[in-house]
Amino acid sequence: TMNKLAKAFSITAQAFENKLDKGGKPYILHCIFVWEGVKDEDEDTQCAALMHDLVEDCPEWSFERLTKEGFSDKTVGILHLLTHQKGTDYMAYIKAISVCEKATKIKKRDLHHNSDITRIKDVRKKDFDRLEKYVMAYKYLSN
């Protein structure tokens, strides 16, 4: 049912209510941009896209809590792949994502938005370094 998607929107909007992106825009707009890339996919994939940064960025949210909220094992499984755990090598994280078609589609959309230099207010050397990493990841996931 589509109420899972409404719940995902609600949770994500609340969790990121006071957070801004690097360009000073409401962070929720990034989540919506990523979701729009998969809005023709099944509900599990759409929920995962919307909540792709939730567990990584919001300490109050865990995979267990999302399961308790009624999200499917498929949604939570995709989120497990998309969540970059501290201490995990970035390319190892990208390689793990690549085995799942849905997670790959979400991550490519995420990288596409995060590589948009116009979203960053003051571009610095570290932004270019991060951009280089994202481009490498995007290329890897596209092969």
Salt bridges, closest charged atoms under 4 A:
ASP21 OD2 - ARG119 NH2 3.18
GLU41 OE1 - LYS102 NZ 2.55
GLU41 OE2 - LYS105 NZ 2.79
ASP42 OD2 - LYS74 NZ 3.03
ASP42 OD1 - LYS102 NZ 3.61
ASP53 OD2 - HIS30 NE2 3.63
ASP53 OD2 - HIS52 NE2 3.07
GLU69 OE1 - LYS7 NZ 3.00
ASP110 OD1 - HIS30 NE2 2.83
ASP110 OD1 - HIS52 NE2 3.23
ASP110 OD2 - LYS107 NZ 2.98
ASP127 OD1 - ARG130 NH2 2.80
ASP129 OD1 - LYS125 NZ 2.60
